[in-house]
Amino acid sequence: MATRTRTNTRERILETAERLILTNGYAATSVDRIITGVGITKGAFFYHFKTKNDMARALIRHYADLDLARLDEYATRAWALSSDPLQSLLVFIGLYQEMVAGMTDENPGCLFASFCYESGQFDDEVLQTLDDVIIAWRERIADWLREAAAAHPPVRPVDLDSLADMLTVVFEGAFVVARSTRSPGVFAEQLQHYRQYLELLFDA
């Protein structure tokens, strides 16, 4: 029971910290604000995390693990639905469209974007985690695009690594637009634009 309580407290700290950081930014999210939000003592916070930056490392690693796990899950589902690399990639993007279509928060946020904006606040380990996730997305999507291009030659010259990065740009840019306009529907709309661009480029 004690182990479960300690685990739950740690998870509550990370959940509360994430919510506060997405709303206020990392620099403005003090340990005091976090412990007030969780309803614990400062000693309880430092039992789980030696420093605020230690918490940031755990938070971004957890966020990255969830993000890459979802990428793997959706990729597996997409390939199960179509063995054609282009069609499976379009299905993959469609799965993300379905996910974001259910978003109702008028002030959505992305922890990756938030941490990048305040990169000067973090140590090399946190920044390396951010780099690793972006590179993982680039490599996975670029490899997928190369398979699609082999089966469906693009109608215009294109840098496939850059085109892979475009998906990350769409996601992160949509966060900015959705937050500033309080329009969570922007995510699905922008993913649809990217999907249609691929259809036109590969003459699907």
N, C-alpha and C positions, 0 to 999 in steps of 0.2 A: 504493500500500500504506500509506504514511504517513497519507494522508487517511482511509482506512478505519479504521486503528487509532485515530486521534483521535476519529472518530465513534463507534466502538465503546466507547471509554473514556467518552465523554460519556454514552452510553446506559446504560452500566453504573453510572455515578454516579447517574443519575436513577432507575434501577430499584432500586438499593440504598437510596437516600434514601427512596423511596416505601415500601419494605418496613419500614424502620426507623421512619419517621414514623407509619405505620399501627399499628405495635406499641407505640411508646414516646411518640408525640407529637412535634411539631416542636421545642419548646423543649428537650426531652431528647435530641434527635438532633443531636449536635455534628458539626462537620466532621471531627474526629478519628475519631469512630465510623464515619462514612461512608467515609473513606479506608481505615480498617482493614477494613471490609466489602468494599470493592472490591479492596483489595490494591494501592494506588497511593500515591505520595508526596503530601504536602500541596501541593507545587509543581505536580503534575499536576492536582490539583483546581482550584487557582486559575488554571491555564492555561485551563480551560474556563469557570469561573465566577469573577467578580471577588469576590463575596461569597456568603455563605450565602443571603441574600435574593435575590440574582441567580439562584441555583439554584432557589429556591422559585418565582420567576416562570416560569422555564422548565418546571419540573415541573407546575405547575398549568395552564399553557397547553397542554402536551402532553396532560395528562389531560382537559382540556376539549375539545380537538380530537377525541380518541378518543371521548369521550362523545357529542358532537354528530354525529360521523360514524356512530356506531351508531344514533342516533336516526333519521338520514336513511335508513340502510340498511333498518332495520326498517319504517319508514313506507312506503318504496318497495315492499318485499315485501308489506306488508299491503294496500296499494291494488291491487297486482297480483292478489291473491287475491279481492278483493271491491270492487266499485265503490260499494257502499252505505256511507256514511260511518260509521254505527254499527257495522256488521259489520267493516269494515276496522279501526276503532279497537279492537274486541274482539280481532281477530287480532293487532294490534300488541302489545297487552298480553300475549296468549298467547305471542308470540315471546320477550318478556322472561321470562315464566314458564319457558319451556324453557331459556333461558340460565341463570337462577339455580338451576333444579332440578339442574344439574350441579355446583353449588358444594359443596365438601366441607370447606373451611376452617372450623374451629370458632371462629375468632376473625377473622371478616371485618371489613373496614374500608372506609371511603369517604374518599378524600382531600378531597373537598369538605367533608364533615362535620368532618373533623379540622382543616382550615384554619379553618372557621367557628368551631369551639370555641376556637381560639387566635388569633382575628382581631387581637388587639392586637400580635401578633408581626410583622405584615406591613405592607407599604407599600400605597398606594392602588391601584397597578397590579394587585397580587394580588387585593385585595378587589374591584376592578372586574371582574376575570375571573370571580370567584365569582358576582357579581351578574348578569353577562351570561349565564352558563349557566342560572341559575335563571329568568331572564326569557325566555330562548329556549325553554325547556321550557314555561313558562306560555303563551307566545304560540302555539307550535305546537299544543299540546294543546287550548287554548281555541278556536282556530280550527276544529279538528277537531270539538270538541264542539258548536260553533255549527252546523256542517253537519249533525251528527247530530240536533240538536234541531229543525232545519228539516224534516228528513225524518221524524223520530219525536218529536213534541212530548212533553216530559217530563210525567209524571203529577203532579209536584209542582213548585212554584216553586224555582228553583235559580240560584245565581250561578255562571255557567260559568267565569269566571276563577278563582274560589275552588275549584271542582271540579277545574280543571286543576292548581292547586297541590297538591291532595290527592294526586295521583300522586307528586309529589316528596316529600311528607310520608310517604307509604307507604314509599317507597324508603329514606329516611333513618331513619325510625322502625324499619324492619325491621333496619337495620344495628345499632341500639342493642340491640334485643331479641335478635337472633341472637348478638351478641357477648356479652351478659350471660348468656344461657342456653346458649351454645355449641350453638345449634340453627340451622344454615344453612338448614334447610327452611322457616324462618319467611318467607323472601323470597317463595317461590312461594305460600305460604298467603295472605299478605297481598295479593299481586297478584290472587289468585283472589277474595278478598273485594271488592276494588275493581271487578273485572270483573263480578261478580254484582250489585253495587250499580248499575252502569251499566245492566245488563240490566233490573233492576227499575225504575229511574228512567225509562228510555225504553221500558218495556214491550216489551222485545225478545222 
